[in-house]
Amino acid sequence: TFPTSLNLKLDEENILVWQQQIIATTKGLHFLKFLDGNNVPSMLLTPANEAENIINPLFLQYEQQDQLIMA
């Protein structure tokens, strides 16, 4: 669950207020990187990592946090 309450359900009349609340929450919790996809770490650090089946620890951490947000 979010530590911040998101108690506003989106409808046609409150889209601007809803948008402000969502943007403030995602920025405040540093979740934007999970929504825009611009900061996803590489799964492999080097081509040799694929042969050795070594995954970038930063990618694993990102993937774990991403899944927790989705849950």
C-alpha positions in Angstrom: 0.0 0.0 0.0 1.0 3.6 -0.5 2.0 5.6 2.5 0.0 8.4 1.0 -3.8 8.2 0.7 -5.1 8.3 -2.9 -8.7 8.8 -2.1 -9.9 10.5 -5.3 -11.5 8.3 -8.0 -11.0 9.6 -11.5 -14.0 10.9 -13.3 -14.8 13.5 -16.1 -15.1 16.4 -13.6 -12.0 15.9 -11.5 -9.3 15.0 -13.9 -7.0 18.0 -13.1 -7.2 17.5 -9.4 -6.7 13.7 -9.8 -3.7 14.3 -12.1 -2.1 16.7 -9.6 -2.5 14.1 -6.9 -1.1 11.3 -8.9 1.9 13.3 -10.2 2.7 14.6 -6.7 2.5 11.1 -5.2 4.6 9.4 -7.9 7.2 12.1 -7.8 7.3 12.2 -4.0 7.7 8.4 -3.8 10.2 8.3 -6.7 8.0 6.1 -8.8 8.2 8.1 -12.0 11.1 5.9 -13.2 8.7 2.9 -13.1 6.1 4.7 -15.2 8.1 6.3 -17.9 10.7 3.5 -18.5 13.6 5.9 -19.1 15.7 4.6 -16.2 15.6 0.9 -16.5 19.0 -0.6 -15.7 20.5 -2.9 -18.3 19.8 -6.6 -17.6 23.4 -7.5 -18.4 26.5 -5.4 -17.7 28.7 -7.0 -20.3 28.1 -9.5 -23.2 30.1 -12.1 -21.2 27.4 -11.9 -18.5 24.9 -13.5 -20.8 27.1 -16.6 -21.3 27.8 -16.8 -17.6 24.1 -16.1 -16.7 25.0 -13.1 -14.5 22.3 -10.5 -14.1 23.0 -6.9 -13.2 22.1 -6.4 -9.5 20.6 -3.0 -10.2 18.3 -4.6 -12.8 17.2 -7.2 -10.2 16.5 -4.5 -7.6 14.5 -2.4 -10.2 12.5 -5.4 -11.2 11.7 -6.3 -7.6 10.6 -2.7 -6.8 8.5 -2.6 -10.0 6.7 -5.8 -9.1 6.0 -4.5 -5.6 4.4 -1.4 -7.0 2.3 -3.5 -9.3 1.1 -5.6 -6.4 
